[in-house]
Amino acid sequence: MNISTEAMKSQSENLGPKVTVLTRDTEFRGTVGFTGELQLNGRLEGEILSEDGTLVIGDTALVKADIRAKKVVVRGQVFGNILARERLEMVGSARVFGDVQTGALAIEQGAVFVGRSESLQADKVEKPDVASFFKMLSPGVRETTPARVGKGTESTKPLPGAEAKPVEKGAAA
């Protein structure tokens, strides 16, 4: 039986997204590239690259690599930098040691993240003018005289018993 390329293509598209699973018994060293979804449960050292894929690092995974993907979900351990163009999720058991750049970052309670994070959305978000938030702290707006508490001239009078008294040498107070 002869099946055309178009028929094969439409059959594979109907099967849904492509998912590759690397079990906990697998170890890789080098560069791994993928499309679709990659579920990594073993050990990998090197580099992980994907233009449009989703990387899921399982609970048992140990990754020593720089990662570039569209979406990344971490449940295991990652030692390296992560660039997740769309979204990065660190689930409860995650341990991430490295810098991250992402469009959206979610860190679940219990996850550990040691590194710096940078938003890929920073250019798209209008930054507020924080100088206007702190009018009293701005150098040009400070009062030259100290603020007084109370009303009228009452606040300028010393408290009773607070008058300064001269102290003579040799006299006991």
C-alpha positions as CSV (number, residue, x, y, z in Angstrom):
1,M,0.0,0.0,0.0
2,N,1.4,3.4,-1.0
3,I,0.6,6.4,1.4
4,S,1.2,9.9,0.1
5,T,3.3,12.4,2.0
6,E,0.3,14.6,2.5
7,A,-1.7,11.8,4.0
8,M,1.2,10.9,6.4
9,K,1.6,14.5,7.4
10,S,-2.1,14.9,8.2
11,Q,-2.0,11.6,10.2
12,S,0.9,12.8,12.3
13,E,-0.7,16.1,13.0
14,N,-3.9,14.4,14.3
15,L,-1.8,12.5,16.8
16,G,-1.3,15.6,18.8
17,P,1.9,17.2,20.1
18,K,5.1,15.2,19.8
19,V,6.4,14.1,23.3
20,T,9.8,12.6,23.9
21,V,10.5,11.0,27.3
22,L,14.0,10.3,28.6
23,T,13.7,8.0,31.6
24,R,15.6,8.3,34.9
25,D,18.1,5.6,33.6
26,T,19.3,7.8,30.7
27,E,22.5,9.9,30.7
28,F,23.6,12.4,28.0
29,R,26.6,14.6,27.5
30,G,26.5,17.2,24.7
31,T,23.8,19.2,23.0
32,V,20.2,18.1,22.8
33,G,17.8,19.8,20.4
34,F,14.1,19.0,20.2
35,T,10.7,20.2,19.0
36,G,7.4,19.5,20.7
37,E,7.8,18.4,24.3
38,L,10.8,16.8,26.0
39,Q,10.4,15.2,29.4
40,L,13.8,14.7,31.0
41,N,14.0,12.4,34.0
42,G,17.6,11.3,33.8
43,R,21.0,13.2,33.8
44,L,22.2,15.6,31.2
45,E,25.3,17.7,30.9
46,G,25.8,20.2,28.1
47,E,23.2,22.3,26.4
48,I,19.4,22.0,25.7
49,L,18.0,23.9,22.7
50,S,14.5,24.3,21.3
51,E,12.9,27.1,19.2
52,D,9.3,26.2,19.9
53,G,9.4,23.4,22.4
54,T,8.4,22.7,26.0
55,L,11.0,21.2,28.3
56,V,9.8,19.4,31.5
57,I,12.6,18.5,33.9
58,G,11.2,15.7,36.1
59,D,11.7,15.1,39.9
60,T,14.6,12.7,39.3
61,A,16.4,14.8,36.7
62,L,19.8,16.3,37.3
63,V,20.8,18.8,34.6
64,K,24.1,20.6,34.2
65,A,23.3,22.7,31.2
66,D,22.4,26.0,29.7
67,I,18.8,25.8,28.5
68,R,17.0,27.7,25.7
69,A,13.3,26.8,25.0
70,K,9.9,28.4,24.6
71,K,8.6,27.0,27.9
72,V,10.4,25.3,30.8
73,V,9.0,23.4,33.8
74,V,11.5,22.4,36.5
75,R,10.7,19.8,39.1
76,G,14.3,18.4,39.5
77,Q,17.7,20.1,39.7
78,V,19.2,22.5,37.2
79,F,22.8,23.9,37.4
80,G,23.0,26.4,34.6
81,N,21.3,29.4,33.0
82,I,17.8,29.2,31.6
83,L,16.2,31.2,28.8
84,A,12.5,30.5,28.5
85,R,11.1,32.8,26.0
86,E,7.5,32.4,27.1
87,R,7.3,30.9,30.6
88,L,9.4,29.3,33.3
89,E,7.8,27.4,36.2
90,M,9.7,26.1,39.2
91,V,7.5,23.5,40.9
92,G,7.8,22.6,44.6
93,S,10.7,20.2,44.4
94,A,12.7,22.3,41.9
95,R,16.3,23.4,42.6
96,V,17.6,25.9,40.1
97,F,21.2,27.3,40.5
98,G,21.8,29.8,37.7
99,D,20.4,33.0,36.0
100,V,17.1,33.0,34.3
101,Q,15.5,35.1,31.5
102,T,11.9,34.6,30.8
103,G,8.6,36.2,29.7
104,A,6.8,35.0,32.8
105,L,8.2,33.4,36.0
106,A,6.3,31.2,38.4
107,I,8.1,29.9,41.6
108,E,6.0,27.5,43.7
109,Q,6.4,27.4,47.5
110,G,9.2,25.0,48.4
111,A,11.2,25.5,45.2
112,V,14.8,26.8,45.6
113,F,16.1,29.4,43.2
114,V,19.7,30.8,43.5
115,G,20.5,33.3,40.8
116,R,19.3,36.4,39.1
117,S,16.1,36.8,37.1
118,E,15.5,39.1,34.2
119,S,12.1,39.7,32.5
120,L,11.9,39.5,28.7
121,Q,8.8,41.7,29.1
122,A,10.8,44.7,30.5
123,D,10.8,46.6,27.2
124,K,7.0,46.1,26.9
125,V,6.1,47.4,30.3
126,E,5.9,51.2,31.0
127,K,8.0,51.9,34.0
128,P,6.3,54.2,36.6
129,D,7.9,57.5,37.6
130,V,8.8,56.6,41.2
131,A,10.2,60.1,41.9
132,S,6.6,61.4,42.0
133,F,5.8,58.7,44.6
134,F,8.2,60.2,47.2
135,K,7.6,63.9,47.1
136,M,8.7,64.5,50.7
137,L,12.0,62.7,50.0
138,S,12.9,64.6,46.9
139,P,15.8,67.1,47.5
140,G,14.0,70.1,45.9
141,V,10.8,69.7,48.0
142,R,12.3,69.4,51.5
143,E,11.4,72.1,54.1
144,T,14.3,74.2,55.4
145,T,12.8,74.4,58.9
146,P,12.0,71.4,61.0
147,A,8.4,70.3,61.2
148,R,6.7,71.2,64.5
149,V,4.2,69.0,66.3
150,G,1.2,70.6,67.9
151,K,-0.7,73.8,67.3
152,G,0.2,77.5,67.6
153,T,2.8,78.8,70.0
154,E,2.2,76.0,72.5
155,S,4.5,73.7,70.6
156,T,7.4,76.1,70.9
157,K,7.3,76.2,74.7
158,P,9.6,73.8,76.6
159,L,8.1,71.1,78.6
160,P,7.7,71.9,82.4
161,G,10.9,71.1,84.2
162,A,12.9,71.0,81.1
163,E,14.4,74.5,81.5
164,A,18.2,74.6,81.4
165,K,19.8,75.2,84.8
166,P,23.4,76.2,85.3
167,V,25.5,73.8,87.2
168,E,28.1,75.2,89.6
169,K,31.5,73.5,90.0
170,G,31.7,71.4,93.2
171,A,28.0,71.7,94.0
172,A,26.0,68.6,94.2
173,A,22.9,68.5,92.1
